Amino acid sequence: MKKEKFLAIITARAGSKGIKNKNLKTINRKPLIYYPIYSALRSNYISKVIVSTDSQKIADLAIKFGADVPFIRPAKISKDSTSSFEVVKHCIDFINKSKNEFKNFILLEPTSPLTTTYDINLAIKKFLNSKKAEALIGVCQVEGMHPDFLVSINNSGFIKPFNSKTFKTLRRQEISKLYFYNGSLYISEIKSYLNNKTFLHNKTIPYIMSKKHSFEIDDMLDLKIIRTLLKNNT
């Protein structure tokens, strides 16, 4: 398999609401920023890995681990209110100015350190083999939190079915298959992404991932779970 001309963009802002300095938290003595870089560099399809960050410390680590950091992200697009589109567009515009143009890119995030090279390769292969897709997003099947298992609470304090008019006791085999965005990886044609300003549209296909590879770090409990998984290599 020869390498395709895919750009990998890894976003790693210094600030974080849930966990302070989240992208520098360590798992197996490696900061979170290490994991997407490691997986991307070993992909059969990716020819350039760029980290977009507003932190010099994160930038220095990213370079140490083998990524390119051609700029420090401006503060005006490094706020809590900054959209992913603004960050990605800034990176793509910067690369295109250097006449190093790419047709497709993959977005990875340090908060999904269980995303492997294997997943990246399969996702890109699925995207490239599709005749109509302009984007792909990682998803995982909903199980325990499926809407058919959920209830709401009425004004009198009693529970009532959320997804039906009457209570039903369903087995997992009987529920419809639903999926959630797991935050692991996002792929798109660059032209399509700049036009749509999102990965989500009617030409987006899914890459279904396992529950284990779908953990995303939003709080300290998530971090502890992933530390346990990687420590035990399970």
C-alpha positions as CSV (number, residue, x, y, z in Angstrom):
1,M,0.0,0.0,0.0
2,K,1.6,3.2,-1.1
3,K,1.0,6.4,0.8
4,E,-1.8,8.6,-0.4
5,K,-1.5,12.4,-0.1
6,F,-3.6,12.8,3.0
7,L,-3.1,15.6,5.5
8,A,-3.6,14.9,9.2
9,I,-4.5,17.8,11.4
10,I,-4.3,17.4,15.2
11,T,-5.9,20.1,17.3
12,A,-4.5,20.7,20.8
13,R,-5.5,23.9,22.5
14,A,-3.8,24.9,25.8
15,G,-7.0,25.8,27.6
16,S,-9.6,23.4,28.8
17,K,-12.7,23.7,30.9
18,G,-13.1,20.1,32.1
19,I,-9.5,19.2,32.9
20,K,-6.7,21.8,33.2
21,N,-3.9,21.4,30.7
22,K,-5.8,18.3,29.4
23,N,-3.7,17.7,26.3
24,L,-0.6,17.4,28.5
25,K,-2.1,14.9,30.9
26,T,-0.1,11.6,30.8
27,I,-1.0,8.0,30.1
28,N,1.8,5.5,30.4
29,R,4.2,8.4,30.9
30,K,3.2,9.9,27.5
31,P,1.2,13.1,27.2
32,L,-2.1,12.9,25.3
33,I,-0.7,14.8,22.4
34,Y,1.7,11.9,21.7
35,Y,-1.0,9.3,20.8
36,P,-2.7,10.8,17.7
37,I,0.8,11.8,16.4
38,Y,2.1,8.2,16.9
39,S,-0.9,6.7,15.1
40,A,-1.0,9.2,12.2
41,L,2.7,8.9,11.5
42,R,2.4,5.1,11.1
43,S,-0.6,5.3,8.7
44,N,-0.1,4.0,5.1
45,Y,-2.1,6.9,3.8
46,I,-0.9,10.0,5.6
47,S,2.0,12.0,4.2
48,K,1.9,15.0,6.6
49,V,1.0,15.4,10.2
50,I,0.4,19.0,11.5
51,V,-0.4,20.0,15.1
52,S,-2.4,23.2,15.5
53,T,-1.9,24.6,19.0
54,D,-1.7,27.9,20.8
55,S,0.8,26.5,23.3
56,Q,4.6,26.5,22.8
57,K,4.9,23.7,25.3
58,I,2.5,21.5,23.3
59,A,4.3,22.6,20.0
60,D,7.7,21.5,21.4
61,L,6.4,18.1,22.4
62,A,4.6,17.6,19.1
63,I,7.9,18.3,17.2
64,K,9.7,15.9,19.5
65,F,7.2,13.2,18.7
66,G,7.6,13.8,14.9
67,A,4.8,16.1,13.9
68,D,5.1,19.4,12.1
69,V,4.1,22.6,13.9
70,P,4.6,25.3,11.2
71,F,2.7,28.0,13.3
72,I,1.5,28.8,16.8
73,R,-2.3,29.2,16.5
74,P,-3.4,32.8,17.0
75,A,-5.2,33.6,20.3
76,K,-8.2,34.9,18.4
77,I,-9.0,31.4,17.2
78,S,-8.0,29.6,20.4
79,K,-10.9,30.6,22.6
80,D,-13.7,28.4,24.2
81,S,-16.1,29.9,21.6
82,T,-13.9,29.1,18.6
83,S,-15.4,26.6,16.2
84,S,-13.6,23.6,14.9
85,F,-14.1,25.0,11.4
86,E,-12.2,28.1,12.2
87,V,-9.3,26.1,13.5
88,V,-9.2,23.7,10.6
89,K,-9.6,26.4,8.0
90,H,-6.7,28.4,9.4
91,C,-4.5,25.3,9.2
92,I,-5.6,24.5,5.6
93,D,-5.1,28.1,4.5
94,F,-1.6,28.1,6.0
95,I,-0.7,24.9,4.2
96,N,-2.1,26.0,0.9
97,K,-0.1,29.3,1.0
98,S,3.1,27.1,1.0
99,K,1.8,25.5,-2.2
100,N,1.6,22.1,-0.4
101,E,-2.0,21.4,-1.5
102,F,-4.0,18.4,-0.4
103,K,-7.3,17.0,-1.6
104,N,-8.3,15.2,1.6
105,F,-7.6,15.5,5.3
106,I,-8.2,13.7,8.5
107,L,-8.8,15.4,11.8
108,L,-7.6,13.7,15.0
109,E,-7.8,14.8,18.6
110,P,-5.6,14.0,21.7
111,T,-8.8,13.4,23.7
112,S,-9.3,10.1,21.8
113,P,-6.0,8.4,22.5
114,L,-7.4,4.9,21.8
115,T,-7.7,5.7,18.1
116,T,-5.2,3.4,16.4
117,T,-3.3,3.4,13.1
118,Y,-5.4,0.4,12.2
119,D,-8.6,2.4,12.6
120,I,-7.1,5.3,10.7
121,N,-6.1,3.1,7.8
122,L,-9.4,1.3,7.6
123,A,-11.4,4.6,7.8
124,I,-9.4,6.2,5.1
125,K,-9.6,3.1,2.9
126,K,-13.4,3.1,3.3
127,F,-13.6,6.8,2.4
128,L,-11.4,6.4,-0.7
129,N,-13.3,3.3,-1.8
130,S,-16.7,5.1,-1.6
131,K,-18.0,6.4,-4.9
132,K,-20.1,9.2,-3.5
133,A,-18.9,10.1,0.0
134,E,-17.3,13.5,0.6
135,A,-16.8,13.0,4.4
136,L,-16.5,10.2,7.0
137,I,-17.0,10.3,10.7
138,G,-16.2,7.8,13.5
139,V,-19.2,6.4,15.3
140,C,-20.0,3.7,17.8
141,Q,-23.2,1.8,18.4
142,V,-25.5,3.0,21.2
143,E,-26.2,0.2,23.7
144,G,-27.1,0.9,27.4
145,M,-28.1,4.5,26.7
146,H,-30.3,3.7,23.8
147,P,-33.5,5.9,23.7
148,D,-35.7,2.8,24.1
149,F,-34.2,2.3,27.5
150,L,-34.6,5.9,28.7
151,V,-37.2,7.5,30.8
152,S,-38.2,11.0,31.7
153,I,-39.8,12.4,34.9
154,N,-43.2,14.1,34.8
155,N,-44.4,17.0,36.8
156,S,-45.7,14.7,39.5
157,G,-42.3,13.1,40.0
158,F,-43.1,9.8,38.3
159,I,-41.1,8.2,35.5
160,K,-42.6,7.8,32.0
161,P,-41.2,6.3,28.8
162,F,-39.1,8.6,26.8
163,N,-39.4,6.9,23.4
164,S,-42.9,5.4,23.5
165,K,-46.4,5.9,25.0
166,T,-46.3,2.8,27.1
167,F,-43.6,1.0,29.1
168,K,-41.8,-1.8,27.3
169,T,-39.3,-4.3,28.4
170,L,-37.0,-4.8,25.5
171,R,-34.0,-7.0,24.9
172,R,-30.9,-5.5,23.3
173,Q,-31.5,-7.7,20.3
174,E,-34.9,-6.1,19.7
175,I,-33.9,-2.4,19.7
176,S,-33.0,-0.6,16.5
177,K,-29.4,0.1,15.7
178,L,-28.4,3.7,16.6
179,Y,-24.9,5.3,16.7
180,F,-23.2,8.2,18.3
181,Y,-20.4,10.4,17.1
182,N,-17.4,9.1,19.2
183,G,-15.0,12.0,18.5
184,S,-12.2,9.6,17.3
185,L,-11.6,10.7,13.7
186,Y,-13.1,12.9,11.0
187,I,-12.3,12.7,7.3
188,S,-13.3,15.0,4.4
189,E,-12.4,16.3,1.0
190,I,-11.0,19.7,1.7
191,K,-13.1,21.4,-0.9
192,S,-16.3,19.9,0.5
193,Y,-15.4,20.8,4.1
194,L,-14.7,24.4,3.2
195,N,-18.0,24.6,1.4
196,N,-20.1,22.9,4.0
197,K,-18.2,24.2,7.1
198,T,-18.8,20.8,8.7
199,F,-18.2,17.0,8.4
200,L,-21.9,16.3,8.8
201,H,-24.0,16.5,5.7
202,N,-25.9,14.1,3.3
203,K,-22.7,12.8,1.8
204,T,-21.1,11.7,5.1
205,I,-20.5,8.0,5.7
206,P,-19.8,6.3,9.0
207,Y,-16.8,4.3,10.2
208,I,-18.1,2.1,13.0
209,M,-15.7,1.6,15.8
210,S,-15.6,-0.6,18.9
211,K,-16.8,0.6,22.3
212,K,-13.2,0.4,23.6
213,H,-11.8,2.6,20.9
214,S,-14.6,5.1,21.4
215,F,-13.7,6.4,24.8
216,E,-13.2,10.2,24.7
217,I,-11.7,12.2,27.6
218,D,-14.0,14.9,28.9
219,D,-13.4,14.6,32.6
220,M,-11.1,12.9,35.1
221,L,-13.2,9.7,35.2
222,D,-12.7,9.3,31.5
223,L,-9.0,9.8,31.9
224,K,-8.8,7.2,34.7
225,I,-10.7,4.7,32.6
226,I,-8.4,5.1,29.6
227,R,-5.3,5.0,31.8
228,T,-6.5,1.6,33.1
229,L,-7.2,0.3,29.6
230,L,-3.8,1.3,28.2
231,K,-1.9,0.2,31.3
232,N,-3.4,-3.3,31.1
233,N,-3.3,-3.2,27.3
234,T,-6.9,-4.5,27.2
